[in-house]
Amino acid sequence: MATLAVVCFLMMYWASMMAMPIPRDTLSEGHGFEDPGQHSKDVEAATSGVVSTFVPLDDSEVAKYFQDYGFLPQSLHVETDPESVEVNLTDAILKFQDFFELPPTGVADARVQELIDLPRCGLPDVFSFSVGFFRWYDLNLTYRIVELDDSMPLGRQVIGDVIRDAMQMWMSVTSLILCEVNDPDVDVDIHIRHFQGEHGDGISFDGPGGTLGHAFLPTFGEVHLDAAENWTVDTGDGIDYFQVVVHEIGHALGLMHSGVEGAIMYPFYRFRSDVELHQDDIQGIQLMYGTPDDLQRDVREHRCPYSGPTRSPSGQRQGFEKTKVLLSRIESLTGYFLME
């Protein structure tokens, strides 16, 4: 399950003690942690005028979707407990509609279905347990493209340029320094990898469309993109690589999904001819990393002057292999953290 794997990694983030928590009340609206008390009031108000909230239970894909993205408990048995599913599914749809600012009908109407059908990020939208808010402690970070896939339509040079531009977009509004290091013998903070299908972290890619990528919160430093997508640059003929990479780097820096349509951290993909950070993105990232004015002028204007010799990715997987080992060691503990 997608959510289960993310829970595993979030446990490791907390245990590492390398991340700095941010007070919950300073976060901008629209980011994915629910207030159970407020939600119960919203549900009561929303359902008071709803004639029917029945969602056909034979559409198990709807229930699985809400489980994968945090709106239904993972402990709910879709196949064997249809009555509980029906009750919980109505509540899940209301949560979904509330998060994405849709009319609160409590049914999987056309607007709900439209979002469900869109390609999207694989990270859940909502966590019903407290995971804290995480950031990098060191503002001088490095990254490397560790793995490519020969089937990808974009070449290594284009991919490198696009990722550099995506890092620059986040640097332009923060005091972060995000520099590429190509030397495979130098350890880096963020690894960018391209996979197809199952790739060892419990969050499989599903081919063209569907899940486009996912990333893990600080300080884990993993960004994964689905190599099976028809990646393009600055065109709506396929999936715009730049738009998706900016989003996933946002996760790697500590941002969760936003319910604000138009924000980079909105989880659903629609092609944009002009990719820009929304004020919601800027507010969230600056709460963690300040503004460019926090840097000395000479540093601010000359970030990342040197990224090392250009080399083709060696396909090394040492860091990712360590990820899978740690995941296997704590899988038995995750039952205590499943959404109830």
Phi and psi in degrees as GROMACS dihedral restraints (atoms count N, CA, C in turn):
[ dihedral_restraints ]
;  ai    aj    ak    al  type     phi  dphi    fc
    3     4     5     6     1   -59.2    20    10
    4     5     6     7     1   -46.6    20    10
    6     7     8     9     1   -65.2    20    10
    7     8     9    10     1   -37.4    20    10
    9    10    11    12     1   -59.8    20    10
   10    11    12    13     1   -44.1    20    10
   12    13    14    15     1   -65.6    20    10
   13    14    15    16     1   -39.0    20    10
   15    16    17    18     1   -65.3    20    10
   16    17    18    19     1   -38.1    20    10
   18    19    20    21     1   -57.9    20    10
   19    20    21    22     1   -42.7    20    10
   21    22    23    24     1   -57.3    20    10
   22    23    24    25     1   -48.5    20    10
   24    25    26    27     1   -67.1    20    10
   25    26    27    28     1   -37.7    20    10
   27    28    29    30     1   -65.5    20    10
   28    29    30    31     1   -33.4    20    10
   30    31    32    33     1   -61.1    20    10
   31    32    33    34     1   -39.9    20    10
   33    34    35    36     1   -69.0    20    10
   34    35    36    37     1   -35.6    20    10
   36    37    38    39     1   -61.1    20    10
   37    38    39    40     1   -46.2    20    10
   39    40    41    42     1   -63.5    20    10
   40    41    42    43     1   -43.5    20    10
   42    43    44    45     1   -66.8    20    10
   43    44    45    46     1   -29.2    20    10
   45    46    47    48     1   -68.4    20    10
   46    47    48    49     1   -24.3    20    10
   48    49    50    51     1    58.6    20    10
   49    50    51    52     1    23.4    20    10
   51    52    53    54     1   -98.5    20    10
   52    53    54    55     1    -4.9    20    10
   54    55    56    57     1  -104.7    20    10
   55    56    57    58     1   153.2    20    10
   57    58    59    60     1  -107.4    20    10
   58    59    60    61     1   121.0    20    10
   60    61    62    63     1   -71.0    20    10
   61    62    63    64     1   152.2    20    10
   63    64    65    66     1  -121.0    20    10
   64    65    66    67     1   134.6    20    10
   66    67    68    69     1   -55.3    20    10
   67    68    69    70     1   133.7    20    10
   69    70    71    72     1   -59.8    20    10
   70    71    72    73     1   -36.1    20    10
   72    73    74    75     1   -75.7    20    10
   73    74    75    76     1    -2.9    20    10
   75    76    77    78     1   -94.9    20    10
   76    77    78    79     1    -6.5    20    10
   78    79    80    81     1   -77.6    20    10
   79    80    81    82     1   148.9    20    10
   81    82    83    84     1   -71.8    20    10
   82    83    84    85     1   160.2    20    10
   84    85    86    87     1   -70.1    20    10
   85    86    87    88     1   155.3    20    10
   87    88    89    90     1   101.0    20    10
   88    89    90    91     1    -2.0    20    10
   90    91    92    93     1  -105.1    20    10
   91    92    93    94     1   148.9    20    10
   93    94    95    96     1   -77.7    20    10
   94    95    96    97     1    62.9    20    10
   96    97    98    99     1  -132.2    20    10
   97    98    99   100     1   130.2    20    10
   99   100   101   102     1   -91.1    20    10
  100   101   102   103     1   149.6    20    10
  102   103   104   105     1  -100.4    20    10
  103   104   105   106     1   100.6    20    10
  105   106   107   108     1   -57.0    20    10
  106   107   108   109     1   -39.9    20    10
  108   109   110   111     1   -63.4    20    10
  109   110   111   112     1   -47.1    20    10
  111   112   113   114     1   -65.3    20    10
  112   113   114   115     1   -38.1    20    10
  114   115   116   117     1   -64.2    20    10
  115   116   117   118     1   -39.5    20    10
  117   118   119   120     1   -61.6    20    10
  118   119   120   121     1   -35.6    20    10
  120   121   122   123     1   -67.8    20    10
  121   122   123   124     1   -40.9    20    10
  123   124   125   126     1   -63.8    20    10
  124   125   126   127     1   -39.9    20    10
  126   127   128   129     1   -63.4    20    10
  127   128   129   130     1   -44.5    20    10
  129   130   131   132     1   -61.2    20    10
  130   131   132   133     1   -43.8    20    10
  132   133   134   135     1   -67.3    20    10
  133   134   135   136     1   -38.7    20    10
  135   136   137   138     1   -70.4    20    10
  136   137   138   139     1   -37.9    20    10
  138   139   140   141     1   -82.6    20    10
  139   140   141   142     1   -11.9    20    10
  141   142   143   144     1   -61.9    20    10
  142   143   144   145     1   -29.2    20    10
  144   145   146   147     1  -110.4    20    10
  145   146   147   148     1    12.8    20    10
  147   148   149   150     1   -92.0    20    10
  148   149   150   151     1   123.5    20    10
  150   151   152   153     1   -73.0    20    10
  151   152   153   154     1   -45.6    20    10
  153   154   155   156     1  -139.8    20    10
  154   155   156   157     1   133.0    20    10
  156   157   158   159     1  -116.9    20    10
  157   158   159   160     1    16.6    20    10
  159   160   161   162     1   -73.7    20    10
  160   161   162   163     1   130.1    20    10
  162   163   164   165     1  -115.4    20    10
  163   164   165   166     1   125.4    20    10
  165   166   167   168     1   -53.2    20    10
  166   167   168   169     1   125.1    20    10
  168   169   170   171     1   -79.9    20    10
  169   170   171   172     1   -10.8    20    10
  171   172   173   174     1   -73.5    20    10
  172   173   174   175     1   -12.0    20    10
  174   175   176   177     1   -90.0    20    10
  175   176   177   178     1    77.1    20    10
  177   178   179   180     1   -67.7    20    10
  178   179   180   181     1   -19.9    20    10
  180   181   182   183     1   -64.2    20    10
  181   182   183   184     1   -32.9    20    10
  183   184   185   186     1   -64.5    20    10
  184   185   186   187     1   -47.1    20    10
  186   187   188   189     1   -64.2    20    10
  187   188   189   190     1   -42.5    20    10
  189   190   191   192     1   -63.8    20    10
  190   191   192   193     1   -39.3    20    10
  192   193   194   195     1   -58.0    20    10
  193   194   195   196     1   -47.5    20    10
  195   196   197   198     1   -69.3    20    10
  196   197   198   199     1   -29.1    20    10
  198   199   200   201     1   -67.5    20    10
  199   200   201   202     1   -46.5    20    10
  201   202   203   204     1   -61.7    20    10
  202   203   204   205     1   -31.8    20    10
  204   205   206   207     1  -110.4    20    10
  205   206   207   208     1    17.5    20    10
  207   208   209   210     1    93.6    20    10
  208   209   210   211     1     5.8    20    10
  210   211   212   213     1   -97.9    20    10
  211   212   213   214     1   -13.7    20    10
  213   214   215   216     1  -126.2    20    10
  214   215   216   217     1   144.7    20    10
  216   217   218   219     1   -62.2    20    10
  217   218   219   220     1   138.4    20    10
  219   220   221   222     1   -64.5    20    10
  220   221   222   223     1   -25.8    20    10
  222   223   224   225     1   -75.1    20    10
  223   224   225   226     1    -9.0    20    10
  225   226   227   228     1   -76.4    20    10
  226   227   228   229     1   129.5    20    10
  228   229   230   231     1   -93.6    20    10
  229   230   231   232     1   101.3    20    10
  231   232   233   234     1   -62.3    20    10
  232   233   234   235     1   -40.0    20    10
  234   235   236   237     1   -79.0    20    10
  235   236   237   238     1   -32.8    20    10
  237   238   239   240     1  -106.4    20    10
  238   239   240   241     1    -9.1    20    10
  240   241   242   243     1  -133.6    20    10
  241   242   243   244     1    66.9    20    10
  243   244   245   246     1   -62.3    20    10
  244   245   246   247     1   -33.1    20    10
  246   247   248   249     1   -65.8    20    10
  247   248   249   250     1   -44.7    20    10
  249   250   251   252     1   -65.8    20    10
  250   251   252   253     1   -36.9    20    10
  252   253   254   255     1   -61.9    20    10
  253   254   255   256     1   -43.4    20    10
  255   256   257   258     1   -60.5    20    10
  256   257   258   259     1   -45.8    20    10
  258   259   260   261     1   -64.3    20    10
  259   260   261   262     1   -47.0    20    10
  261   262   263   264     1   -71.7    20    10
  262   263   264   265     1   -30.0    20    10
  264   265   266   267     1   -67.0    20    10
  265   266   267   268     1   -37.2    20    10
  267   268   269   270     1   -60.6    20    10
  268   269   270   271     1   -45.2    20    10
  270   271   272   273     1   -64.6    20    10
  271   272   273   274     1   -39.3    20    10
  273   274   275   276     1   -62.4    20    10
  274   275   276   277     1   -42.0    20    10
  276   277   278   279     1   -64.6    20    10
  277   278   279   280     1   -39.4    20    10
  279   280   281   282     1   -64.7    20    10
  280   281   282   283     1   -39.2    20    10
  282   283   284   285     1   -62.2    20    10
  283   284   285   286     1   -44.4    20    10
  285   286   287   288     1   -60.6    20    10
  286   287   288   289     1   -46.1    20    10
  288   289   290   291     1   -65.8    20    10
  289   290   291   292     1   -36.6    20    10
  291   292   293   294     1   -68.1    20    10
  292   293   294   295     1   -44.1    20    10
  294   295   296   297     1   -63.1    20    10
  295   296   297   298     1   -40.7    20    10
  297   298   299   300     1  -100.4    20    10
  298   299   300   301     1    16.4    20    10
  300   301   302   303     1    57.4    20    10
  301   302   303   304     1    45.9    20    10
  303   304   305   306     1  -102.4    20    10
  304   305   306   307     1   159.5    20    10
  306   307   308   309     1   -57.4    20    10
  307   308   309   310     1   130.7    20    10
  309   310   311   312     1   -79.8    20    10
  310   311   312   313     1    77.5    20    10
  312   313   314   315     1   -87.8    20    10
  313   314   315   316     1   -24.4    20    10
  315   316   317   318     1    77.4    20    10
  316   317   318   319     1     5.8    20    10
  318   319   320   321     1  -127.0    20    10
  319   320   321   322     1   157.2    20    10
  321   322   323   324     1   -79.6    20    10
  322   323   324   325     1    75.4    20    10
  324   325   326   327     1   -80.1    20    10
  325   326   327   328     1  -172.1    20    10
  327   328   329   330     1   -61.7    20    10
  328   329   330   331     1   -36.5    20    10
  330   331   332   333     1   -71.8    20    10
  331   332   333   334     1   -36.8    20    10
  333   334   335   336     1   -64.7    20    10
  334   335   336   337     1   -47.8    20    10
  336   337   338   339     1   -62.2    20    10
  337   338   339   340     1   -35.3    20    10
  339   340   341   342     1   -60.7    20    10
  340   341   342   343     1   -42.9    20    10
  342   343   344   345     1   -70.8    20    10
  343   344   345   346     1   -41.0    20    10
  345   346   347   348     1   -59.2    20    10
  346   347   348   349     1   -34.1    20    10
  348   349   350   351     1   -80.0    20    10
  349   350   351   352     1   -11.0    20    10
  351   352   353   354     1   -78.1    20    10
  352   353   354   355     1   146.7    20    10
  354   355   356   357     1   -58.9    20    10
  355   356   357   358     1   151.7    20    10
  357   358   359   360     1  -160.6    20    10
  358   359   360   361     1   173.2    20    10
  360   361   362   363     1   -73.2    20    10
  361   362   363   364     1   148.6    20    10
  363   364   365   366     1   -86.0    20    10
  364   365   366   367     1    -5.4    20    10
  366   367   368   369     1   -76.0    20    10
  367   368   369   370     1   142.3    20    10
  369   370   371   372     1   -60.7    20    10
  370   371   372   373     1   156.7    20    10
  372   373   374   375     1   -88.0    20    10
  373   374   375   376     1   -33.2    20    10
  375   376   377   378     1  -133.8    20    10
  376   377   378   379     1   137.7    20    10
  378   379   380   381     1  -116.3    20    10
  379   380   381   382     1   128.1    20    10
  381   382   383   384     1   -91.4    20    10
  382   383   384   385     1     6.2    20    10
  384   385   386   387     1  -119.3    20    10
  385   386   387   388     1   159.4    20    10
  387   388   389   390     1   -82.8    20    10
  388   389   390   391     1   119.9    20    10
  390   391   392   393     1  -111.2    20    10
  391   392   393   394     1    -0.4    20    10
  393   394   395   396     1    77.3    20    10
  394   395   396   397     1  -177.5    20    10
  396   397   398   399     1  -124.6    20    10
  397   398   399   400     1   126.0    20    10
  399   400   401   402     1  -119.3    20    10
  400   401   402   403     1   145.4    20    10
  402   403   404   405     1  -145.0    20    10
  403   404   405   406     1   167.7    20    10
  405   406   407   408     1   -79.9    20    10
  406   407   408   409     1   138.6    20    10
  408   409   410   411     1   -78.5    20    10
  409   410   411   412     1   -40.9    20    10
  411   412   413   414     1   -87.8    20    10
  412   413   414   415     1   125.7    20    10
  414   415   416   417     1   -86.0    20    10
  415   416   417   418     1    -5.9    20    10
  417   418   419   420     1  -101.6    20    10
  418   419   420   421     1    95.4    20    10
  420   421   422   423     1  -111.4    20    10
  421   422   423   424     1   153.2    20    10
  423   424   425   426     1  -123.5    20    10
  424   425   426   427     1   156.8    20    10
  426   427   428   429     1  -144.0    20    10
  427   428   429   430     1   163.2    20    10
  429   430   431   432     1  -151.6    20    10
  430   431   432   433     1   143.0    20    10
  432   433   434   435     1   -79.2    20    10
  433   434   435   436     1   108.3    20    10
  435   436   437   438     1   -90.9    20    10
  436   437   438   439     1   -39.6    20    10
  438   439   440   441     1  -136.5    20    10
  439   440   441   442     1   134.7    20    10
  441   442   443   444     1  -119.3    20    10
  442   443   444   445     1   172.0    20    10
  444   445   446   447     1  -126.4    20    10
  445   446   447   448     1   129.6    20    10
  447   448   449   450     1   -61.0    20    10
  448   449   450   451     1   -21.0    20    10
  450   451   452   453     1   -81.8    20    10
  451   452   453   454     1    -8.9    20    10
  453   454   455   456     1   -68.8    20    10
  454   455   456   457     1   136.9    20    10
  456   457   458   459     1   -72.0    20    10
  457   458   459   460     1   -19.7    20    10
  459   460   461   462     1   -92.0    20    10
  460   461   462   463     1   138.5    20    10
  462   463   464   465     1   -79.1    20    10
  463   464   465   466     1   169.7    20    10
  465   466   467   468     1   -61.8    20    10
  466   467   468   469     1   -38.6    20    10
  468   469   470   471     1   -66.4    20    10
  469   470   471   472     1   -43.3    20    10
  471   472   473   474     1   -63.6    20    10
  472   473   474   475     1   -45.9    20    10
  474   475   476   477     1   -59.3    20    10
  475   476   477   478     1   -44.7    20    10
  477   478   479   480     1   -61.5    20    10
  478   479   480   481     1   -42.6    20    10
  480   481   482   483     1   -64.8    20    10
  481   482   483   484     1   -41.7    20    10
  483   484   485   486     1   -65.9    20    10
  484   485   486   487     1   -44.3    20    10
  486   487   488   489     1   -63.9    20    10
  487   488   489   490     1   -39.3    20    10
  489   490   491   492     1   -61.1    20    10
  490   491   492   493     1   -42.2    20    10
  492   493   494   495     1   -65.4    20    10
  493   494   495   496     1   -36.9    20    10
  495   496   497   498     1   -66.1    20    10
  496   497   498   499     1   -42.4    20    10
  498   499   500   501     1   -62.2    20    10
  499   500   501   502     1   -40.7    20    10
  501   502   503   504     1   -62.2    20    10
  502   503   504   505     1   -34.5    20    10
  504   505   506   507     1   -61.6    20    10
  505   506   507   508     1   -42.5    20    10
  507   508   509   510     1   -73.5    20    10
  508   509   510   511     1   -35.3    20    10
  510   511   512   513     1   -65.2    20    10
  511   512   513   514     1   -32.2    20    10
  513   514   515   516     1   -65.0    20    10
  514   515   516   517     1   -17.0    20    10
  516   517   518   519     1  -119.2    20    10
  517   518   519   520     1     7.4    20    10
  519   520   521   522     1  -137.5    20    10
  520   521   522   523     1   179.1    20    10
  522   523   524   525     1   -95.3    20    10
  523   524   525   526     1    13.4    20    10
  525   526   527   528     1   -70.5    20    10
  526   527   528   529     1   149.3    20    10
  528   529   530   531     1  -120.4    20    10
  529   530   531   532     1   113.6    20    10
  531   532   533   534     1  -121.3    20    10
  532   533   534   535     1    97.5    20    10
  534   535   536   537     1  -115.1    20    10
  535   536   537   538     1   141.3    20    10
  537   538   539   540     1   -80.7    20    10
  538   539   540   541     1   137.1    20    10
  540   541   542   543     1  -125.7    20    10
  541   542   543   544     1   115.0    20    10
  543   544   545   546     1   -89.0    20    10
  544   545   546   547     1   -18.5    20    10
  546   547   548   549     1   -65.7    20    10
  547   548   549   550     1   115.4    20    10
  549   550   551   552     1   -68.0    20    10
  550   551   552   553     1   -12.5    20    10
  552   553   554   555     1   -87.0    20    10
  553   554   555   556     1    -6.2    20    10
  555   556   557   558     1  -101.0    20    10
  556   557   558   559     1   127.5    20    10
  558   559   560   561     1   -70.3    20    10
  559   560   561   562     1   143.9    20    10
  561   562   563   564     1  -127.2    20    10
  562   563   564   565     1   167.4    20    10
  564   565   566   567     1   -84.1    20    10
  565   566   567   568     1   -40.2    20    10
  567   568   569   570     1  -121.6    20    10
  568   569   570   571     1   124.8    20    10
  570   571   572   573     1  -105.3    20    10
  571   572   573   574     1   129.8    20    10
  573   574   575   576     1  -110.0    20    10
  574   575   576   577     1   121.6    20    10
  576   577   578   579     1  -130.0    20    10
  577   578   579   580     1   151.8    20    10
  579   580   581   582     1  -123.7    20    10
  580   581   582   583     1   123.8    20    10
  582   583   584   585     1  -131.8    20    10
  583   584   585   586     1   165.5    20    10
  585   586   587   588     1  -123.2    20    10
  586   587   588   589     1   141.1    20    10
  588   589   590   591     1    61.2    20    10
  589   590   591   592     1  -146.2    20    10
  591   592   593   594     1   -68.3    20    10
  592   593   594   595     1   132.2    20    10
  594   595   596   597     1  -138.6    20    10
  595   596   597   598     1    20.3    20    10
  597   598   599   600     1    98.7    20    10
  598   599   600   601     1    -1.3    20    10
  600   601   602   603     1  -110.5    20    10
  601   602   603   604     1     6.8    20    10
  603   604   605   606     1    83.0    20    10
  604   605   606   607     1     1.2    20    10
  606   607   608   609     1  -122.6    20    10
  607   608   609   610     1    84.7    20    10
  609   610   611   612     1   -70.5    20    10
  610   611   612   613     1   147.1    20    10
  612   613   614   615     1   -85.0    20    10
  613   614   615   616     1   157.3    20    10
  615   616   617   618     1  -122.6    20    10
  616   617   618   619     1    21.3    20    10
  618   619   620   621     1    82.9    20    10
  619   620   621   622     1  -171.0    20    10
  621   622   623   624     1   -56.1    20    10
  622   623   624   625     1   137.3    20    10
  624   625   626   627     1    77.8    20    10
  625   626   627   628     1  -169.8    20    10
  627   628   629   630     1    65.2    20    10
  628   629   630   631     1  -125.8    20    10
  630   631   632   633     1   -82.9    20    10
  631   632   633   634     1   123.6    20    10
  633   634   635   636     1   -94.0    20    10
  634   635   636   637     1   -31.3    20    10
  636   637   638   639     1  -177.1    20    10
  637   638   639   640     1   174.9    20    10
  639   640   641   642     1  -157.9    20    10
  640   641   642   643     1   161.7    20    10
  642   643   644   645     1  -146.7    20    10
  643   644   645   646     1   162.9    20    10
  645   646   647   648     1  -114.2    20    10
  646   647   648   649     1   145.7    20    10
  648   649   650   651     1   -66.0    20    10
  649   650   651   652     1   160.6    20    10
  651   652   653   654     1   -56.5    20    10
  652   653   654   655     1   147.5    20    10
  654   655   656   657     1  -108.2    20    10
  655   656   657   658     1    39.1    20    10
  657   658   659   660     1   -80.7    20    10
  658   659   660   661     1   -35.5    20    10
  660   661   662   663     1    71.7    20    10
  661   662   663   664     1    44.6    20    10
  663   664   665   666     1  -127.7    20    10
  664   665   666   667     1   125.6    20    10
  666   667   668   669     1  -122.9    20    10
  667   668   669   670     1   121.2    20    10
  669   670   671   672     1  -118.7    20    10
  670   671   672   673     1   133.7    20    10
  672   673   674   675     1  -125.2    20    10
  673   674   675   676     1   143.3    20    10
  675   676   677   678     1   -76.9    20    10
  676   677   678   679     1   110.7    20    10
  678   679   680   681     1   -68.3    20    10
  679   680   681   682     1   -14.9    20    10
  681   682   683   684     1   -80.8    20    10
  682   683   684   685     1    -8.8    20    10
  684   685   686   687     1   -70.2    20    10
  685   686   687   688     1   155.1    20    10
  687   688   689   690     1   -84.7    20    10
  688   689   690   691     1    78.1    20    10
  690   691   692   693     1   -71.3    20    10
  691   692   693   694     1   135.0    20    10
  693   694   695   696     1  -134.0    20    10
  694   695   696   697     1   176.7    20    10
  696   697   698   699     1  -131.8    20    10
  697   698   699   700     1   124.4    20    10
  699   700   701   702     1    61.0    20    10
  700   701   702   703     1    31.1    20    10
  702   703   704   705     1  -148.5    20    10
  703   704   705   706     1   148.6    20    10
  705   706   707   708     1   -89.4    20    10
  706   707   708   709     1     9.8    20    10
  708   709   710   711     1   -72.4    20    10
  709   710   711   712     1   -19.4    20    10
  711   712   713   714     1  -140.5    20    10
  712   713   714   715     1  -143.0    20    10
  714   715   716   717     1  -103.6    20    10
  715   716   717   718     1   121.0    20    10
  717   718   719   720     1   -69.3    20    10
  718   719   720   721     1   113.8    20    10
  720   721   722   723     1   -62.2    20    10
  721   722   723   724     1   -42.0    20    10
  723   724   725   726     1   -60.0    20    10
  724   725   726   727     1   -46.9    20    10
  726   727   728   729     1   -59.8    20    10
  727   728   729   730     1   -43.2    20    10
  729   730   731   732     1   -71.7    20    10
  730   731   732   733     1   -39.7    20    10
  732   733   734   735     1   -65.5    20    10
  733   734   735   736     1   -41.0    20    10
  735   736   737   738     1   -58.3    20    10
  736   737   738   739     1   -42.7    20    10
  738   739   740   741     1   -61.9    20    10
  739   740   741   742     1   -50.2    20    10
  741   742   743   744     1   -67.6    20    10
  742   743   744   745     1   -34.0    20    10
  744   745   746   747     1   -64.7    20    10
  745   746   747   748     1   -35.0    20    10
  747   748   749   750     1   -55.9    20    10
  748   749   750   751     1   -42.1    20    10
  750   751   752   753     1   -63.9    20    10
  751   752   753   754     1   -45.4    20    10
  753   754   755   756     1   -61.7    20    10
  754   755   756   757     1   -22.9    20    10
  756   757   758   759     1   -90.5    20    10
  757   758   759   760     1   -10.5    20    10
  759   760   761   762     1   121.4    20    10
  760   761   762   763     1    -0.4    20    10
  762   763   764   765     1   -84.0    20    10
  763   764   765   766     1   140.9    20    10
  765   766   767   768     1   -94.8    20    10
  766   767   768   769     1  -179.7    20    10
  768   769   770   771     1   -68.7    20    10
  769   770   771   772     1   148.1    20    10
  771   772   773   774     1  -110.1    20    10
  772   773   774   775     1   143.9    20    10
  774   775   776   777     1   -87.8    20    10
  775   776   777   778     1     4.5    20    10
  777   778   779   780     1   -87.3    20    10
  778   779   780   781     1   111.4    20    10
  780   781   782   783     1   -64.2    20    10
  781   782   783   784     1   133.0    20    10
  783   784   785   786     1   105.2    20    10
  784   785   786   787     1   -21.2    20    10
  786   787   788   789     1   -75.0    20    10
  787   788   789   790     1   146.4    20    10
  789   790   791   792     1   -59.3    20    10
  790   791   792   793     1   -34.1    20    10
  792   793   794   795     1   -85.6    20    10
  793   794   795   796     1     7.0    20    10
  795   796   797   798     1   -64.8    20    10
  796   797   798   799     1   129.5    20    10
  798   799   800   801     1   -74.4    20    10
  799   800   801   802     1   -16.5    20    10
  801   802   803   804     1   -92.2    20    10
  802   803   804   805     1   144.3    20    10
  804   805   806   807     1   -97.6    20    10
  805   806   807   808     1   123.5    20    10
  807   808   809   810     1  -134.2    20    10
  808   809   810   811     1   135.1    20    10
  810   811   812   813     1   -61.0    20    10
  811   812   813   814     1   136.5    20    10
  813   814   815   816     1  -122.3    20    10
  814   815   816   817     1   129.9    20    10
  816   817   818   819     1   -74.4    20    10
  817   818   819   820     1   -22.5    20    10
  819   820   821   822     1  -132.0    20    10
  820   821   822   823     1   101.1    20    10
  822   823   824   825     1   -85.5    20    10
  823   824   825   826     1   118.6    20    10
  825   826   827   828     1  -138.5    20    10
  826   827   828   829     1   155.3    20    10
  828   829   830   831     1   -74.0    20    10
  829   830   831   832     1   134.3    20    10
  831   832   833   834     1   -80.2    20    10
  832   833   834   835     1   158.4    20    10
  834   835   836   837     1   -58.1    20    10
  835   836   837   838     1   -31.8    20    10
  837   838   839   840     1   -63.3    20    10
  838   839   840   841     1   -41.5    20    10
  840   841   842   843     1   -64.5    20    10
  841   842   843   844     1   -45.4    20    10
  843   844   845   846     1   -64.4    20    10
  844   845   846   847     1   -43.5    20    10
  846   847   848   849     1   -61.9    20    10
  847   848   849   850     1   -44.5    20    10
  849   850   851   852     1   -64.0    20    10
  850   851   852   853     1   -44.8    20    10
  852   853   854   855     1   -73.4    20    10
  853   854   855   856     1   -32.9    20    10
  855   856   857   858     1   -73.8    20    10
  856   857   858   859     1   -25.2    20    10
  858   859   860   861     1   -62.3    20    10
  859   860   861   862     1   -29.4    20    10
  861   862   863   864     1   -91.1    20    10
  862   863   864   865     1   -38.8    20    10
  864   865   866   867     1  -126.3    20    10
  865   866   867   868     1    11.9    20    10
  867   868   869   870     1    69.2    20    10
  868   869   870   871     1  -161.2    20    10
  870   871   872   873     1  -118.6    20    10
  871   872   873   874     1   167.0    20    10
  873   874   875   876     1   -58.5    20    10
  874   875   876   877     1   -26.3    20    10
  876   877   878   879     1   -67.0    20    10
  877   878   879   880     1   -14.8    20    10
  879   880   881   882     1   -74.6    20    10
  880   881   882   883     1   -12.8    20    10
  882   883   884   885     1   -94.0    20    10
  883   884   885   886     1   150.9    20    10
  885   886   887   888     1   -62.3    20    10
  886   887   888   889     1   146.8    20    10
  888   889   890   891     1   -57.9    20    10
  889   890   891   892     1   -42.7    20    10
  891   892   893   894     1   -66.3    20    10
  892   893   894   895     1   -33.0    20    10
  894   895   896   897     1   -71.9    20    10
  895   896   897   898     1   -44.5    20    10
  897   898   899   900     1   -59.7    20    10
  898   899   900   901     1   -37.4    20    10
  900   901   902   903     1   -88.7    20    10
  901   902   903   904     1    -7.8    20    10
  903   904   905   906     1  -134.1    20    10
  904   905   906   907     1    44.4    20    10
  906   907   908   909     1   -74.5    20    10
  907   908   909   910     1   143.6    20    10
  909   910   911   912     1    55.1    20    10
  910   911   912   913     1    58.0    20    10
  912   913   914   915     1   -74.0    20    10
  913   914   915   916     1   -18.4    20    10
  915   916   917   918     1  -148.5    20    10
  916   917   918   919     1   129.7    20    10
  918   919   920   921     1  -117.7    20    10
  919   920   921   922     1     9.0    20    10
  921   922   923   924     1    87.6    20    10
  922   923   924   925     1   173.1    20    10
  924   925   926   927     1   -66.7    20    10
  925   926   927   928     1   142.0    20    10
  927   928   929   930     1   -76.1    20    10
  928   929   930   931     1   125.8    20    10
  930   931   932   933     1  -136.7    20    10
  931   932   933   934     1   151.1    20    10
  933   934   935   936     1   -71.9    20    10
  934   935   936   937     1   144.8    20    10
  936   937   938   939     1   -56.1    20    10
  937   938   939   940     1   135.8    20    10
  939   940   941   942     1   -87.5    20    10
  940   941   942   943     1    -9.2    20    10
  942   943   944   945     1    79.3    20    10
  943   944   945   946     1    12.3    20    10
  945   946   947   948     1   -63.2    20    10
  946   947   948   949     1   140.2    20    10
  948   949   950   951     1  -125.9    20    10
  949   950   951   952     1    18.7    20    10
  951   952   953   954     1   -57.0    20    10
  952   953   954   955     1   -48.8    20    10
  954   955   956   957     1   -62.8    20    10
  955   956   957   958     1   -40.3    20    10
  957   958   959   960     1   -72.3    20    10
  958   959   960   961     1   -32.6    20    10
  960   961   962   963     1   -63.3    20    10
  961   962   963   964     1   -38.5    20    10
  963   964   965   966     1   -63.0    20    10
  964   965   966   967     1   -37.6    20    10
  966   967   968   969     1   -57.2    20    10
  967   968   969   970     1   -47.4    20    10
  969   970   971   972     1   -68.2    20    10
  970   971   972   973     1   -35.1    20    10
  972   973   974   975     1   -64.7    20    10
  973   974   975   976     1   -46.1    20    10
  975   976   977   978     1   -62.9    20    10
  976   977   978   979     1   -39.3    20    10
  978   979   980   981     1   -61.0    20    10
  979   980   981   982     1   -43.7    20    10
  981   982   983   984     1   -66.0    20    10
  982   983   984   985     1   -29.9    20    10
  984   985   986   987     1   -72.8    20    10
  985   986   987   988     1   -27.7    20    10
  987   988   989   990     1  -108.5    20    10
  988   989   990   991     1     2.0    20    10
  990   991   992   993     1   -56.2    20    10
  991   992   993   994     1   -35.2    20    10
  993   994   995   996     1   -69.4    20    10
  994   995   996   997     1   -16.4    20    10
  996   997   998   999     1   -89.8    20    10
  997   998   999  1000     1   -16.1    20    10
  999  1000  1001  1002     1   -70.1    20    10
 1000  1001  1002  1003     1   -17.4    20    10
 1002  1003  1004  1005     1   -60.0    20    10
 1003  1004  1005  1006     1   -25.5    20    10
 1005  1006  1007  1008     1   -77.1    20    10
 1006  1007  1008  1009     1   -12.0    20    10
 1008  1009  1010  1011     1  -116.4    20    10
 1009  1010  1011  1012     1     8.5    20    10
 1011  1012  1013  1014     1   -67.1    20    10
 1012  1013  1014  1015     1   148.9    20    10
 1014  1015  1016  1017     1   -68.7    20    10
 1015  1016  1017  1018     1   132.5    20    10
